[in-house]
Amino acid sequence: MRFLRYICLLLFMLPCGLCSEVSPVQTQIVSALHPIHASVTTVDLNPKTRSLEVACKIFADDLEEVIRITTGVQLYIGSQKENPAQTTAKIEEYLRKHFRAEADGKPLSRWSFIGKEIEGDAVWCYLEVPNISKFKALTVSNTVLTDLHDDQTNLVNVNINGQRKSAVLRKNKTSETLDF
């Protein structure tokens, strides 16, 4: 049953190919189209650069809504109305509050927001933490959209030195330590 739930979660995260211009009315319609509230994050250690490369896939309408509610700013992600600089700043600001990582119990250096990419009705957000020292345990904390949806699920897949571990985070369990 648990495996079936993850398959359904991943299927809903696939792009639906909605148009790039999304009005507030369309945003409400899109919200009804994806009743599962989920994000997927991958964390990969690049062995050549010793950098953690992070990619977060989040439904664009949910991200717009939570930023509008918390800051009063409407972003229009991926539309002609979008102000790219403002969108980047607000997404980075939101992610800094809602995604963190610690190596062996020590906070990692400040990550850099590399950019974003629209894929269907979702937005990929790319982050990087440079110069990572060797570690045995990585603690990930992800509260993305848990302030918007009580049933939000944030799946985090971590790949370190050929080992893959995953964490399923929710409003009542916002962090997990993965041993490598």
C-alpha positions in Angstrom: 0.0 0.0 0.0 2.8 2.4 0.9 4.5 1.7 -2.4 1.3 2.4 -4.3 1.0 5.7 -2.5 4.5 6.7 -3.6 3.8 5.7 -7.2 0.6 7.9 -7.2 2.6 10.7 -5.6 5.2 10.6 -8.4 2.6 10.4 -11.1 1.0 13.5 -9.8 4.3 15.3 -9.8 4.7 14.7 -13.6 4.0 17.7 -15.7 0.5 18.2 -16.8 1.4 20.5 -19.7 -0.8 23.4 -18.6 -0.3 26.7 -20.5 2.4 29.0 -19.3 0.1 32.0 -18.6 -1.8 31.3 -15.4 -4.4 33.7 -14.1 -5.7 33.7 -10.5 -8.9 31.9 -11.7 -6.8 29.3 -13.5 -4.7 28.9 -10.3 -7.8 27.9 -8.4 -8.7 25.4 -11.1 -5.2 24.0 -11.2 -5.3 23.6 -7.4 -8.4 21.4 -7.8 -6.6 19.4 -10.4 -3.8 18.1 -8.1 -5.5 17.0 -4.9 -2.2 15.5 -3.7 0.0 18.1 -2.2 3.6 17.1 -2.7 7.1 18.2 -3.6 10.1 16.2 -4.6 13.7 17.2 -3.7 16.9 15.6 -4.7 20.2 16.2 -3.0 23.3 14.9 -4.8 26.9 15.2 -3.6 29.0 16.0 -6.7 32.2 14.0 -6.0 34.4 16.3 -8.3 33.4 19.6 -6.8 32.4 18.3 -3.3 29.2 20.4 -3.7 25.7 19.4 -2.7 23.5 20.0 -5.6 19.8 20.4 -4.6 16.8 20.4 -7.0 13.3 21.0 -5.6 10.2 20.3 -7.7 7.2 22.2 -6.4 3.8 22.9 -7.9 4.0 26.5 -9.2 0.5 27.4 -8.2 1.0 26.3 -4.6 4.4 28.1 -4.5 2.7 31.3 -5.8 -0.1 31.0 -3.3 2.0 30.5 -0.2 4.3 33.4 -1.2 1.2 35.6 -1.9 -0.3 34.7 1.5 3.0 35.2 3.4 4.3 38.3 1.6 1.4 39.8 -0.2 3.3 39.5 -3.5 1.8 37.8 -6.6 4.5 36.2 -8.7 2.8 34.9 -11.9 5.5 32.2 -12.3 6.1 31.3 -15.9 3.7 33.9 -17.4 4.3 37.0 -19.4 3.3 39.0 -16.3 6.2 37.5 -14.3 8.9 39.8 -12.9 11.8 37.3 -13.0 14.0 39.2 -10.5 11.2 39.5 -8.0 10.2 35.8 -8.5 13.8 34.7 -7.9 14.1 36.8 -4.8 10.8 35.6 -3.3 11.4 31.9 -4.1 14.9 32.1 -2.6 13.6 33.9 0.5 10.9 31.3 0.9 13.2 28.3 0.5 15.8 29.8 2.9 13.0 29.6 5.6 11.8 26.1 4.6 14.8 24.0 3.5 17.8 23.3 5.6 20.5 20.7 5.8 23.1 19.8 8.5 26.1 17.5 8.1 27.0 15.6 11.3 24.8 18.0 13.3 26.5 21.2 12.0 24.6 23.5 9.7 25.9 23.6 6.2 27.3 26.8 4.8 24.8 29.1 3.2 23.5 27.6 0.0 23.3 29.6 -3.3 20.1 29.8 -5.3 21.2 28.8 -8.8 17.9 29.4 -10.5 14.5 28.0 -11.5 13.0 26.1 -14.5 9.4 25.7 -15.4 8.2 22.2 -16.2 4.5 21.9 -17.0 2.7 23.0 -13.9 5.7 22.7 -11.6 8.8 24.7 -11.0 12.3 23.2 -10.4 14.4 25.3 -8.0 18.1 24.7 -8.0 20.4 25.2 -5.0 24.0 24.5 -4.3 26.1 24.2 -1.2 29.8 24.4 -2.1 32.9 22.8 -0.4 31.3 20.1 1.6 33.6 18.2 4.0 33.2 14.5 4.5 30.4 13.6 6.8 28.6 10.5 8.1 25.1 11.8 8.6 23.0 14.4 6.8 19.9 15.9 8.4 17.4 17.4 6.0 14.6 19.7 7.1 11.9 20.5 4.5 8.7 22.4 5.5 7.9 23.6 1.9 4.2 24.3 1.7 3.4 22.7 5.0 2.2 26.2 6.1 -0.3 26.0 3.1 -1.5 22.4 3.2 -1.9 20.2 6.2 -1.5 17.1 4.0 1.7 18.3 2.3 4.3 15.6 1.7 7.9 16.5 0.9 9.8 13.6 -0.5 13.6 14.0 -0.2 16.0 11.7 -2.1 19.7 12.0 -1.1 22.6 10.5 -3.1 25.9 10.5 -1.4 28.9 8.5 -2.6 26.7 6.1 -4.5 24.3 5.5 -1.6 20.7 6.6 -2.0 18.5 7.3 0.9 15.1 8.9 1.1 13.0 10.8 3.7 9.2 11.4 3.6 8.6 14.6 5.5 5.3 16.1 6.5 3.9 18.8 8.8 4.3 16.5 11.8 7.7 15.2 10.8 9.7 18.0 9.2 13.2 16.6 9.4 15.1 13.3 9.2 18.7 12.3 9.7 20.1 9.9 7.0 23.3 8.0 7.8 25.9 7.4 5.1 
